[in-house]
Structures are given as structure tokens and as C-alpha cells.
Amino acid sequence: MLRFESFASGTRRTERPGGRVNASRHGFAKRVTALGAALLSALPAVALAQVKIGLVLSLTGPAASLGIPARDTATLLPKQIGGQSVEYIVLDDASDTTQAVQDTKKLISENHVDAIIGSSITPNSLAMIDVVADGETPMISLASSAKIIEPVDAKRHWVFKTPQTDAMMASAIAEHASLHNVKTIAFIGQADALGETFYAEVAKFAQLHHIAMVASERFNRTDPSVTGQVLKILATHPDAVVVGAAGTPAALPPKTLRERGYKGLIYHNHGVGNNDFLRVCGADCNGTFLPASPVLVAAQLPADHPARRLALDYIARFEALRGPNSVSAFGSYTWDAGMLLSNAVPIALKAGAPGTPEFRRALRDALESTHGLADTNGVVNMSKTDHLGLDQRARVMVEIMNGKWVYQPR
């Protein structure tokens, strides 16, 4: 069952016509009720419990294009796992860190969820870590930064994620740029945790490939213009520019670069992997590149790619719900979170009933022990020091051509 914050489950009562109960049967009914209650109380508690999964998603605000596909995917997640019914409770963090923290506290203290999926963006996910650690509730983030799960300390002990890390994607950009004889590179990114962490990874891998970083600029998600930042970048004459941003706000730098006549290579991070970004950026993004989830180009992948079959299955399910060409990477990350939980919940049920600390601890342990689980982005092999578990097969290089994602083998 999927419900949103504004919906509350109610109770229904059914009576005989006129509200009368046959007196001759009243005693028998009471005995049957008592017997039923006794039988139910004799069953293991786990058989009566319901698994509750909370989702903190950016459904409004600048990151809405990330959160909405996740919400839609939540309607496709299994309603029963390990013989237990599952309820999904969706809250909107409005792309705001404070609201994300409040939502997380509500899910733990009021809804008593067994696990949390979210948030959609890095700053919000980072802000939620303290809350889930204090509440000893496992969390599966849908955001990119490796800082969400690294290092696996006492707090991140409770935190996992499904999207590829910024380090994985930055290394793909540096490799591609090196193959295309890029010698100098500039960076423009969001003025938040996503932008800062992605810049650090881009700079690191650029250096490894002997590419000089010649400029680094920042902008806010809500800025109407980045002309000043772009002019500073153009003054350094870089061979390539990397944009470290997510969602539709990430379209502003490449559009401005093209308007100012920039002819070099432009790279995005994987935070732009949806059709809303393509729509907003339009023709200005044709010929630009990004390392992306295999889901974006699943039908173009080699037949032996580990993510191809499951990605195509997810795409078929999502497009049956939302229409052709509606799929995005951000929905797939939610689907993969559901796959992780579907694998872990039956294991955790052996340790305790849903809604108990024992179950949440066992669920966390089962997530960390995930091994050889294929999903829409690759194959997951987690460990005590790796709460993502994906390898380099989980990333593909994509070029935007005529407003579409096109797989680039190299």
C-alpha cells in the first residue's frame, strides 16, 4: 500500500440491516471471536506485523524532476515481501534540507517505519544521516555523493545508497576527456554538497589523467543566470567544461556556454538523467556527454550487459504507468532500493517482527550482506566498508543527440 502524508488510513464497521444482531447467535459469535483471538495470539508476532517503508522525496522545489519519478516508481514496488504486507509512506522534502530532517523524524517517531528510502538529493541525504543513526533505522539514499556512505562510521553504519558515486562518474569523465585529447578543463557546479564533492572528484581524476583544472565556479539552484561565472570560465579557454549539478537547474550552464559561443566539450554528472532536463536544455545540450545509469540506454546496451534485462523490465513497467519515453535514472534508483529491501526483508524477519528494533537491526545487517544481486544498474556486492556495492559496469558514457540519450561504447 502506498500513502502520502495527507492521507490517513481509516476503519470501517459493517452491521446487519437496522443495526440488529440476532440474539440467538450472539453467544456463538462471542465464542468464535474469543477462539479467533486465542488462535491469533498463539501465532508468531511476525505473521501479524506490517513492514513500513518511508520515502523522503523532493517532489516540489528545484529537485522535483528527481523526486517525481521516484514517487511514481514507489507505486510499482512490491506490496508484499516475505509473506508480510508492505506500506509505503511518501513525504515531500520540498528540496529543502530542514524539511528532509523533519520528514525523517516524523517517519521514525510517528510512523515507526522499518526503513527509509531517500532523499533525492545529496544535501538532504547528508542532513538525514544523524536522524536515522539516532533512530537506528536503515536508510537507502537516492543521491550521488560518496560522502553519504563513506567512510562507514558509527552513523553511516545505517546508511546505504543505490546511485553510482560521484567518484565513479568523475573517473569516467576524465577517461573520456583524455581519450579526446583534452588538456585543460573547467568546472561549474552547484553551491552545495553535490557541487563541492563532485568538483573534488573531477579535480582528482583530471590530475591522474594529466588534465589541468583551469577554473572552478559555483551557482545556486535557484539562480536565474550564470553569465558571470561562464564569462570567467571562457576567459581561461578550457578544452572541456564539467557541470556538477542535478535536475533542471543543471541546464543553465550549458545553455549559457552555447549562447556565448563555446565550442569545446561539455560534460554533465549523472544528476541530469531524465527527460525534464532534456526538455529544458533543448538543442543546447546536443553533443554534450555524461556518465549515466545503464537504464537511460538499456535497449542500446550489449546483450551481455548485467543490467540490460532488468533495466528493460523496469522500463516496461514504468512506461506502462507513465507513458512512452517517460523513464529516468532517478526512478530506477528507487526500484533498485525496492529490490534491495525485497532481498533483505525475508532475512530480517527471522530475527524479529517488523516495527521492532530487532527487525531494523537485522534489516540493516541483511542490506550490508547483499551479494551478487543484479538490479537495473548493475550487480550489487556490499560489505562492511562498501554500502553501494556497484562496480564500473554500473556506469555508461552517453551523448545527447537530437534530444535523446545515445550510448557511447568508448
Secondary structure, DSSP 8 states (H G I E B T S, - for coil): -EEETT----------GGG---HHHHHHHHHHHHHHHHHHHHS-GGGT--EEEEEEE--SSTTHHHHHHHHHHHTTS-SEETTEEEEEEEEE-TT-HHHHHHHHHHHHHTS--SEEEE-SSHHHHHHHHHHHHHTT--EEE-S--GGGTSS--TTGGGEEE-S--HHHHHHHHHHHHHHTT--EEEEEEESSHHHHHHHHHHHHHHHHTT-EEEEEEEE-TT-S--HHHHHHHHTT--SEEEEE--SGGGGHHHHHHHHTT--SEEEE-GGG-SHHHHHHHGGGGTT-EEEE-GGGGGGGS-TT-TTHHHHHHHHHHHHHHH-TT---HHHHHHHHHHHHHHHHHHHHTTT--TTSHHHHHHHHHHHHT-EEEEETTEEEE-BTTBSS---GGG-EEEEEETTEEEEE--
